[in-house]
């Protein structure tokens, strides 16, 4: 018997079904849990008047006459009349005459939807969408959902037919009893899960006004399902052998030898990590503002894990950052007889690294996506550190975590997320926040200037160069040399002014070119670096004291703050100049003033979220993090605490109904790939 968890039966070679499976899943429930992005109102009428011209309307029309065209510039016409005997001409350009003549017969009644026009004293519909009133296959719906199928190569008409075909099985399905508390359902005026899914795909005049409530109800179910999934993962995790770490002698010794004092928040984070390592499997997010000192925390955790007999791996999003981590860790760990290797696409001795990792001759591996290579087998992997996790795709993280299902995981992020949203991004992760900055760091002085006054910056650059200080100049686009507002045109402009002191990096360059230019900048062979946001994450240039961000209004606030964090890495007084476009609106200026007046990354991230909306929480659509079908972090965050209570109530029930609810919710929202996605986060 067919049920909603069955796979969609499809011809194996069908491109349509392959793409449906790729983007939505291969089960009936997977396609039904796709929330439409809007509603197409077809506006069914019995007749028309001049006020309808230019609007989408639908009419029941009776075919009276065919008027074939004998000239390509003239359309094929079908003369029809409404129920009230108004004449409406249907126009078809470059169409198959034989098809039109054989498909639409004299006196046949058809439903036509299109934009009404009026030409030469005649109402017309050009290329209308037609549904035959006696058709068994095509069904007319006045309110038709619009699905987001852009760039998916999925035919809209076929997808709609698939939804209509499969929802019949959904309507016939027997569902568990309501899992949300009745008072809560009534308070929010929600329908059941079954009715909500039915109404989003079979919309009528009444449900169109309930659309937001339907989404919210399903968002609650989705969050609840996620809590149940995380609980299941936790249960599995608790059954796995743990690598418990009790010895902190080596990290304590290193702390004593540091030539600076750790901040209160850093010490608190180390304490959190040590407690986790002693008692349970570590799964913690170290969330720290730019320049707050997260890397030293990871270093101290790694020392204790390695000195307890295990291996460690650090996954960095760019080769530049991986190399920087390698130099940083080598500086501290060489004296402790810890063997470190760097694995990136440029490394030549990969096979040697693979063989040494296998027999624990390498204790710490630092790399980019290369560390998830299938050839790489660890002898005893104890901890994975993922820097800026949202920069990696799902499969990369899954491949890495599958190398050791029992190891500890530490995630570092310089993109602060409001506490209420960490669940939406990372699941049930423990969080340590580092807000205090290291001693001696001076606050960056931030100023705003109009693009018209950009030449005024040249004197400031000359003063910085005279003091042997370095400059970043960031733009949103690579462009061409003759483009305004591009990396290439600004590089040309600055090279004319400062000659061989200027270099550049951008995404069209080869890795070798980027590496060479960055090294020249790090070694002070070049003093001005013109760049796209390639330098956003982790680049450490202590003598860089000026950051100029051109067209700053085109960046998100969190991203501007990240870029500003590339300076003030030493003890120099640093300046950030936000150059805005002349046509800037007052609202955009207010956004830039938030950056000017605050250096608190947590405050900025919260404001950025509410200004940008929740569509792209981390500023990257390729985050690979769990994709929410209904849950909108900006609108639904208050639902999270209630969903957590519902989860606890379901888990406490030790009866058939409770088990059925749990199984149904997990099965509905989580197919195999989603489960791996949750596990990987």
Beta strands, then each sheet from edge to edge (+ up, - down):
strand 1: 38-41
strand 2: 44-45
strand 3: 56-67
strand 4: 76-81
strand 5: 87-92
strand 6: 109-119
strand 7: 122-126
strand 8: 129-132
strand 9: 143-146
strand 10: 283-288
strand 11: 311-315
strand 12: 340-343
strand 13: 364-367
strand 14: 381-387
strand 15: 408-413
strand 16: 430-434
strand 17: 445-450
strand 18: 470-474
strand 19: 502-505
strand 20: 528-531
strand 21: 544-550
strand 22: 575-580
sheet 1: 1+ 9-
sheet 2: 2+ 3+ 4- 5+ 7+ 6- 8+
sheet 3: 12+ 13+ 11+ 14+ 15+ 10+ 16+
sheet 4: 17+ 22+ 21+ 18+ 20+ 19+
end
